[in-house]
Amino acid sequence: MAGACLRKISLVIFDCDGVLVDSEYLSAQVLVETFADIGVNIDLPFVYTHFLGHSFSSVAAKFAKLHGTGVTESFESDYRASLLRRFSTELKPMPGVIAVLDSLAVPYCVATGSSPLRVTRSLELAGLTSRVKDRVFTTSMVTRGKPAPDIFLHVAREMAVSPQECLVIEDSATGIEAAKAAGTVVWQFTGGCHFQHGYNHQGTEHLVDRVFDRMDAFFEAAPDLRLT
């Protein structure tokens, strides 16, 4: 889909994982490994289907519902520690995203389902902290995480912009559903490694205004968003 923005855009809201940083494949691998450590065998397609785009509390709740038992008490801390170790050696910014951020003619910020610690560390490792600064919003700030629209409505209020003038860049179905419910323009970015390793993103085409898989194509559909 090559559509363009048909309304005024005053703010671009980026998801972090799978959009600003190429982290979702790494996260899925670590989650599979952490479940294996407690004797639960799941694979990447299972993670993508049930957990991608969800906060950790949602992951734990969904796991309990699917398996009839909760995760171990140390599971979350073990997972987060393993994930940060993997990130420290392998996490990279999404190719081309720094050029996009540096070329935007309108303000931008981050809205993520990740924990404050994880997103802070992710942005640091990817060299994005100085660009994003304090414009980072997490679902810890709202009552309901994605796919509820709360995070995007909160961002719009805090940034003093109407949701209808926001452009959201998301990769996952839950993020897309949340952005659509908030009334924003929604673009799906499909250039992350998880799309090359089994993530099925079908089923949300009717919710998005554009699908693109290269950050260097960002401005093709909205040249007015580029600095002149």
N, C-alpha and C positions, 0 to 999 in steps of 0.2 A: 504494500500500500504506500503510495507516495504522497498522500494528502498534505495540505499545508494548514497553517493556523488561519482560521477564518475570523478570529476575533482578536482584539487587542491583548497582548501578553505583557504584563508588568512584572512578573516574577517567574523564574524557572526553579522548580523544586526537583532535586535529584535524589533518588534512592541511593544508598551507599553500596551495599553488597550487590555485585552483579551489574553495577552501573558505573560508579566512580572507581571502584576497585574490583579486580577480577578474583573474587573470593569464594563464590558459591560452590565451585567444584572442590576447592580445598576444604570448605566447611562440611560438605557432604561426605568427603572421604574420612574426615576426623570423626564425624558422628557415627559412621559405620564402624570405625575402629573402636570407639568408646562403647558402643553397644556390644561389640564382640567381647570386650573386656569383662562384661557382666553376663556373658553367655547368651546374648540375643543376636541372632544372625539376621541382618537385613542387608539389602543391597542399595546401590545408588538410585535405581528407578523408584524404589520404595521411598527413599528420602525425598526425592524430587516430587513425588506424587503427594506425600502427606505432610512434609515439613518445610519445604522451600518457601521462604517469604514470611514465615511465622516467627513470633518471639519464642524464646526458650520456654516460657511458661505454657504457651500454646502447644509446643512440641511435647512437653511432659504430659499435659492433659490428654492430648490426642493419643500418645503412646499408651497411657493407662486405659483409655477407652478401647483401643484396638486389642490390647493384650491382656486386659483384666487385672493388671498389676502395675504399680508405680515404679519409677526408676529408683535406684538406690540413693541414699541420702547424699553421697558425695559425687553423684553423677554429674551434676551441673558444674561443680568446681573442677572436676577432672576433665570434663569436655572443654571448658573455657581455657584451662591451663594448656592442654594439648593443642588447642586451636591457636592460641597466641604464640606458642613455640613454632608451629608450622608457618604462621603468618610472618614471623620474624625472619625467616629464611626464604620464603617463596612468594609472599604477597607483592603484587605490583599494581600500579594504577592502570585503569583500563587504557589500552592504546589509543592515543589521540585525545583523551579527555582533558588533559592540561591545556592544550591548544583551544579547546572549546571554552573552558572556563575563562581563559585569558582574552577571549574574543567576544564574550557576551556584552551586549549593549544594555542589558537590563540586570537588576540584582538577581542573585541566585542564593540558594541555601540547600541544606540536606535534611531529609526526613526519612528516618529509618526505624525498623523494628528491632535493630540490634541494641544491646545494652550500652549505656554511656561509656563504660570502660572499653568495650570492643570497638565502637565506632571511633573513639578518640585514638586508640592504638592503631586502628586501620588507616586512618587519615595521616597519622604520623609516619607510619612505615611507607605509605605511598607518596609521601612528600606533598600532601595536599593541605596540611594544617594552616599554613600561612595564607592560603587562598580562601579557605572556607571560614577561618577565624572562629567566631562564636556563633555562627549561623547554623547550628546543628540542633535538630529536634529529634527526640526519640519517643517511642511509645510509653516510656516511663512517665511522660508528662501528661498523658491522657488516660481516660478510663478504659477505653477499648483499643486494642491493636488492630492492625489491618487484618481482615478486609473491611472493618468498620471505617468510616471516613474521618474519624476523630482527629487523627494526626494531621491530616491536610487542612481541616477546618481550623485547627489550632495554629498551624503555621500561617495561614492566611490572616488570622486575627493578629498574631504577633508581628507580622511583617506589614500590617495595615494595607492589605491588598484583598480585593474581592476574589473568592475562589474561582469565579468565572474568568478572571484575568491571570490565572496561574496555569503554567504548563508543567506537568509532572512527567518525569522520565523514570519509568519503571521497567523491571524485567519480569517479575513474577505475576501470576494470576491474582494473588491476594492483594498485591500493591495496585494492580490495575483496577480491580474491583473497588478498592478504597478510594482511589483518585476519581473514578467515574462517579461514585456515590457522592463525593464532595462537590461535584459539578465542575471540575477542572477539565482543561484539555489534557489528553493523555497520549504520550508516545511510548511505545514499547521498544526497548533496546534489546536486541537478540545477539549481541556480539561477544558475550561472555563465554568462557570455556565450558560452562555447564550445558550450553546449548549444543556443544560438540560432543558431549559425553552423556547423552541420553535424556536430557530434560525435554519433555514434550510440552510445548507452549501453545498447543492448539486449544481452541475453545474460547479465547478471549478476543478474537478478531473483531467481533461486533462492538466491543467496548472501547477500542482504541482508535485514535485519529490518524495514527501513522505507525508503521513498523520499520525499523532500520537496524542494520547490523554493523555499521562502521561509524565511529565517532567523527571521522573526517567528512562524513555526509550529513552531519548534524544540521548545518545551515541551508542545505539544499531546499528544504520545504519551508523555511522561514528566514529568508535573507535579511529581513528587517531586524532580526535579533542580533545580527553581527555588527560589531563596531566598525565604523567607516573611517 
